[in-house]
Amino acid sequence: MYFERRTRVRFFLAFWLFVLSGVAFLDRTNISIAGLQISTEYGLGNQRLGWIFSAFLIGYAGFQLPAGWLAARYGPRLVLALGVLWWGVATALTALLPSGISHAVMLLIAIRFALGAGEAVIYPAANQFVARWIPVQERGFINGLIFAGVGAGSGLTPPLLTWLITNHGWRAAFWFSALVGVIAGGVWWHFARDTPEEHFDVGPLELSEIRAGLTGDLATKQLRTSEPVVISWRAIFRRRDLPALMAGYFSFGYVAWIFFSWFFLYMAQVRGFDLKSSARYAMLPFLSMTVCCLVGGALSDRLTRTHGLRIGRCGLASAALFCTAIFLVLGSKVHSPQLAGVILAGGAGALYLSQSSFWSVSVDIAGRSSGVFSSLVNMGGQVGGAVTASLTPWIAQRFGWTTSFAIAAILAVVGGICWMTVHPERPLDV
């Protein structure tokens, strides 16, 4: 009797996108961990360091739309492989910057801008993969897995890079980040393919499962990389809920980048922890993000199956952002540094309960155009991150850190309201 081998290639590739997501956030948050040493070596201060943080996000936001188009035109395999190589080069250039060089601030801004431009491809390409490979009933969990790499990469960064910096200097941390990225990108290039039909190891059962679970235009076509890609530009820009998603992700990005760019320094400078203690407590938000990203994705799929897309995607995200606001206000006001770290970490986790929804609705709404649609949504998030990277230290210096967190809480509420106007059950009219 013949038994067909049951394959799960899509889950392995999704796991590797989790790895690449972790590498991306290792590369983008390493400068916040090394920030004290870099600031001392080049005489920067928090305000100039904030400019350098923002440069990455400006490059990242500015190249979102080209990244989405490239992912749709050339496929996630090639675009991601070249993108990871780009990250490695930009990260290595940071380590190569001489100690006594003039105009160090401008050079660091240029390098971080280039790194941001290269990293712009990661999530539009991943979303294009989800659109081509992942059935609708699995998209919440798979997006949760991919974005759990954000928390994992950022959570492992503080203790690992702190050890490298303490023992070998801050440049060793950047060399390590570059090497890990090149290796991870090589593995992706070897195993990934743009469509399940092209993959050498996808069995007929898995292929039929994927095809049966695709929606809209993807359900009626077998995608090939040679097939011309038609982006539904007019339909995309006529979506009334696109501005709401962009505004909601702006709020998300503003809150998230307080943790990515300033939380380590906040714990050290404001809450009085030493370098090692700051590294340990700086892990908590990112561990919370990792767990809650997975939980949020699985919960989104479950609620979608039982109550439909509006509740599964929008209702969950809205409630999560409202909870985030509560945690931020409470965490900034408590007197105990340890308790503040735990409560604020809870806010980071609540925020990431909504992460999968932003990306799942992009596929639910846009189908084959999801790479471009999601890049526009992501642009909003990165603009929010760029604003907080520079604005947060300015607000903290003049009005205190409690005010900085209060403004983030207000934006989280705005993001929750924006989700109430989104309709993923209505796909693009193409």
C-alpha positions in Angstrom: 0.0 0.0 0.0 1.3 3.5 -0.9 1.4 6.1 1.8 2.1 9.7 0.8 4.7 11.5 2.8 3.2 14.5 4.6 5.4 17.6 4.3 5.5 20.8 6.4 7.8 22.9 4.3 5.8 26.1 4.9 6.4 25.8 8.6 10.1 25.4 8.3 10.3 28.5 6.0 8.1 30.5 8.4 10.5 29.4 11.2 13.4 30.7 9.2 11.6 34.0 8.7 11.4 34.1 12.5 15.2 33.7 12.5 15.7 36.4 9.9 13.3 38.7 11.9 15.4 38.1 15.0 18.6 38.9 13.0 17.0 42.1 11.7 16.3 43.3 15.2 19.7 42.2 16.4 21.2 44.5 13.8 18.8 47.4 14.5 19.0 47.3 18.4 22.7 46.6 18.8 23.4 50.4 18.7 21.1 51.1 21.7 23.0 48.5 23.8 26.4 49.9 22.7 25.0 53.5 22.8 26.8 54.5 26.0 30.2 53.3 24.7 29.6 54.8 21.2 28.4 58.1 22.7 31.4 58.4 25.0 33.9 57.5 22.2 32.5 60.0 19.7 31.2 62.6 22.2 27.6 62.4 21.1 25.1 62.7 24.0 21.5 61.4 24.0 20.1 64.0 21.6 22.6 63.1 18.8 22.3 59.5 19.6 18.6 59.9 19.0 19.3 61.4 15.6 21.3 58.2 14.8 18.4 56.0 16.0 16.0 58.0 13.8 18.2 57.8 10.7 17.7 54.0 10.6 13.9 54.4 10.8 13.8 57.2 8.2 15.7 54.9 5.8 13.5 52.0 6.7 10.2 54.0 6.3 11.4 55.7 3.1 12.1 52.5 1.3 9.0 50.6 2.3 7.1 51.1 -0.9 10.1 50.1 -3.2 10.7 47.1 -0.9 7.1 46.0 -1.3 7.2 46.4 -5.1 10.5 44.4 -5.3 9.1 41.6 -3.1 6.1 41.4 -5.4 8.1 41.6 -8.6 11.1 39.4 -7.8 9.8 37.2 -5.0 10.7 36.9 -1.3 13.6 34.5 -1.9 15.9 36.8 -3.8 14.8 40.0 -2.2 15.4 38.7 1.3 18.7 37.1 0.5 20.1 40.3 -1.0 18.6 42.3 1.8 20.3 40.3 4.6 23.7 40.7 2.8 23.1 44.4 2.7 22.5 44.5 6.4 25.7 42.6 7.1 27.7 45.1 5.1 26.1 48.1 6.8 26.7 46.6 10.2 30.3 45.8 9.4 30.8 49.4 8.3 29.8 50.6 11.8 32.5 48.4 13.3 35.1 49.8 10.8 34.5 53.4 11.8 37.8 54.7 13.3 37.8 56.1 16.8 39.2 59.6 16.1 37.4 60.3 12.8 35.9 63.7 12.2 32.2 64.1 11.5 31.4 60.7 13.2 27.8 61.8 13.8 27.1 62.3 10.1 28.8 59.1 9.1 26.9 57.1 11.7 23.7 58.7 10.5 24.5 57.7 6.9 25.3 54.1 7.8 22.2 53.7 9.9 20.1 55.2 7.1 21.6 52.7 4.7 20.9 49.8 7.2 17.3 51.0 7.4 16.9 51.1 3.7 18.2 47.5 3.4 16.1 46.2 6.3 13.0 47.7 4.6 12.6 44.5 2.6 12.2 42.1 5.6 8.5 42.3 6.4 7.0 43.2 2.9 8.9 40.1 1.6 7.7 38.0 4.5 4.1 39.2 3.9 4.5 38.2 0.2 5.6 34.8 1.4 2.5 34.5 3.7 0.3 35.5 0.8 1.7 32.8 -1.5 2.3 30.0 1.0 0.0 30.2 4.0 -3.7 29.3 4.1 -6.0 31.9 5.7 -6.7 29.8 8.8 -3.0 29.7 9.6 -2.0 33.3 8.9 -2.4 34.7 12.4 -0.1 32.1 14.0 2.5 32.3 11.2 2.6 36.1 11.3 2.8 35.8 15.1 5.8 33.4 14.7 7.6 35.6 12.2 7.2 38.7 14.5 8.1 36.7 17.6 11.6 37.0 16.1 11.4 40.7 16.9 11.1 39.9 20.6 13.6 37.0 20.5 16.2 39.0 18.6 15.8 42.1 20.7 15.5 40.0 24.0 18.8 38.1 23.3 20.6 41.3 22.3 21.1 42.9 25.8 22.8 40.0 27.6 24.7 38.7 24.6 26.0 42.0 23.3 26.6 43.3 26.8 29.0 40.3 27.4 30.7 41.0 24.0 31.1 44.7 24.7 32.4 44.1 28.3 34.9 41.6 27.2 35.9 42.6 23.6 34.6 46.2 23.1 31.5 47.5 21.3 32.9 46.8 17.8 32.9 43.0 18.5 29.1 43.2 18.9 28.7 44.6 15.4 31.1 42.1 13.8 29.1 39.3 15.5 25.8 40.8 14.2 27.1 41.0 10.7 28.4 37.4 10.7 25.1 35.9 12.0 23.2 37.8 9.4 25.2 36.5 6.5 24.9 32.9 7.6 21.1 33.2 8.2 20.7 34.8 4.8 22.6 32.0 3.1 20.4 29.3 4.7 17.3 31.2 3.5 18.6 31.4 -0.1 19.3 27.6 -0.1 16.0 26.4 1.2 13.4 29.0 0.2 11.4 29.2 -3.0 8.9 31.9 -4.1 5.9 29.6 -4.4 5.1 26.1 -3.1 4.8 24.8 -6.7 8.5 25.6 -7.2 9.8 23.9 -4.0 11.5 20.6 -4.4 10.3 19.2 -1.1 6.6 20.2 -1.1 4.4 17.1 -1.3 1.0 16.9 -3.1 -0.9 16.9 0.2 0.8 20.0 1.5 0.3 21.7 -1.9 -3.4 20.9 -1.9 -3.7 22.2 1.7 -2.1 25.5 0.7 -4.1 26.0 -2.5 -7.4 25.2 -0.7 -6.6 27.8 2.0 -5.7 30.7 -0.2 -8.2 33.5 -0.8 -9.2 35.9 -3.5 -7.0 36.0 -6.6 -4.5 33.7 -5.0 -7.1 30.9 -4.9 -7.6 30.9 -8.6 -4.0 31.1 -9.8 -0.8 29.1 -9.4 1.8 31.7 -8.9 5.1 31.5 -10.8 8.0 33.9 -10.6 7.9 34.3 -14.4 4.3 35.5 -14.3 4.0 39.3 -14.6 2.9 40.9 -11.4 0.1 43.3 -11.6 -0.2 45.6 -8.6 -3.7 46.9 -7.9 -2.5 50.5 -7.2 -5.9 52.2 -7.7 -7.7 49.7 -5.5 -5.0 49.9 -2.8 -5.1 53.7 -2.5 -9.0 53.8 -2.6 -9.2 51.7 0.6 -10.7 53.8 3.3 -9.2 51.7 6.0 -5.6 52.0 4.7 -5.1 55.3 6.4 -6.5 53.9 9.6 -4.1 51.0 9.5 -1.2 53.3 8.8 -2.2 55.6 11.7 -2.7 52.5 13.9 0.7 51.2 13.0 2.2 54.7 13.6 0.9 54.4 17.2 2.3 50.9 17.4 5.7 51.9 16.1 5.9 54.9 18.4 5.3 52.8 21.5 7.5 49.8 20.3 10.5 52.0 19.6 10.5 53.4 23.1 11.5 49.8 24.1 13.9 49.3 21.2 15.8 52.5 21.4 15.4 53.9 24.9 14.4 51.3 27.4 17.9 50.0 28.1 19.1 53.6 28.7 16.0 54.4 30.7 16.6 51.5 33.1 20.3 52.6 33.5 20.0 56.4 33.7 16.5 56.9 35.3 15.9 53.8 37.3 19.5 53.5 38.5 20.5 50.0 37.3 24.1 49.1 36.5 25.1 47.8 33.0 24.4 44.1 33.8 21.2 44.7 35.7 20.0 47.0 32.9 20.7 44.2 30.4 18.7 41.7 32.4 15.7 44.0 32.9 15.9 45.2 29.3 15.3 41.5 28.3 11.9 41.4 29.9 9.9 43.5 27.4 11.3 41.5 24.5 10.6 38.1 26.1 7.1 39.4 26.7 6.9 40.5 23.1 8.0 37.0 21.9 5.4 35.1 24.0 2.6 37.5 23.3 3.3 37.7 19.6 2.8 33.9 19.4 -0.2 34.0 21.7 -1.8 36.9 19.8 -1.3 35.1 16.4 -2.9 31.9 17.6 -5.7 33.7 19.4 -6.4 35.7 16.2 -6.8 32.6 14.2 -9.0 31.0 16.8 -11.3 34.1 17.0 -11.4 34.4 13.3 -12.6 30.8 12.9 -15.3 31.3 15.6 -16.3 34.9 15.2 -15.0 36.1 11.8 -12.2 38.4 10.6 -13.5 41.5 12.2 -13.3 40.1 15.7 -10.3 37.9 15.1 -8.1 40.6 13.6 -9.6 44.0 14.6 -11.3 43.3 17.9 -8.2 41.6 19.3 -5.8 44.3 18.1 -8.0 47.1 19.5 -8.3 45.6 22.9 -4.6 44.9 23.0 -3.7 48.5 22.3 -6.1 49.8 25.0 -4.4 47.4 27.5 -1.0 48.7 26.4 -2.0 52.2 27.4 -2.9 51.1 30.9 0.4 49.3 31.4 2.5 52.2 30.2 0.8 54.7 32.6 1.1 52.4 35.6 4.7 51.3 34.8 5.9 54.9 34.5 4.4 55.9 37.9 5.4 53.1 40.3 8.4 53.9 42.5 10.0 50.5 42.6 12.5 50.2 39.7 12.0 46.4 39.6 8.2 46.6 39.5 8.4 49.3 36.9 10.5 47.1 34.7 8.0 44.2 35.0 4.8 46.4 34.4 6.4 48.1 31.4 7.3 44.7 30.0 3.7 43.8 30.4 2.9 46.8 28.2 5.3 45.6 25.5 3.6 42.2 25.6 0.1 43.7 25.3 1.3 45.8 22.4 2.6 42.7 20.6 -0.7 40.8 21.0 -1.8 43.1 18.1 1.3 42.6 15.9 0.0 39.7 13.9 -3.3 41.4 13.1 -1.5 44.3 11.2 0.1 41.9 8.9 -2.6 39.3 8.6 -5.2 41.9 7.5 -2.8 43.1 4.8 -3.0 39.6 3.2 -6.7 39.2 4.0 -7.4 42.5 2.2 -4.8 42.7 -0.5 -4.0 39.1 -1.6 -1.3 39.2 -4.3 -0.8 43.0 -3.7 -0.1 42.3 0.0 3.7 43.1 -0.3 2.9 46.7 -1.4 -0.2 47.1 0.9 1.8 45.9 3.9 4.7 48.1 3.0 2.4 51.1 3.2 1.1 50.1 6.6 4.6 49.4 7.8 5.7 52.8 6.6 3.3 54.3 9.2 4.9 52.2 11.9 8.4 53.2 11.1 7.6 56.9 10.9 6.2 56.5 14.4 9.4 54.8 15.5 11.5 57.6 13.9 9.5 60.2 15.8 9.8 58.5 19.2 13.6 57.9 18.7 14.2 61.6 18.6 11.2 63.0 20.4 11.2 60.8 23.5 14.6 62.1 25.0 13.5 65.7 24.2 10.2 65.2 26.1 11.9 63.4 28.9 14.5 66.1 29.3 11.9 68.9 29.5 8.9 67.2 31.1 10.1 63.9 32.6 9.9 60.3 31.6 6.4 59.9 33.0 5.2 62.4 30.4 7.0 60.5 27.6 5.2 57.3 28.6 1.9 59.2 29.0 2.1 60.4 25.4 2.9 56.9 24.2 -0.2 55.7 26.1 -2.4 58.3 24.4 -1.2 57.1 21.0 -1.9 53.5 21.9 -5.5 54.5 22.6 -5.6 56.3 19.2 -4.3 53.1 17.6 -7.0 51.0 19.3 -9.7 53.4 17.9 -8.3 53.2 14.4 -8.7 49.4 14.4 -12.5 49.9 14.9 -12.7 51.2 11.3 -10.9 48.4 9.5 -12.7 45.8 7.5 -10.6 42.7 6.5 -13.7 40.8 5.5 -13.9 43.1 2.4 -11.0 42.2 0.1 -9.6 44.7 -2.5 -12.0 45.5 -5.4 -9.6 44.6 -8.3 
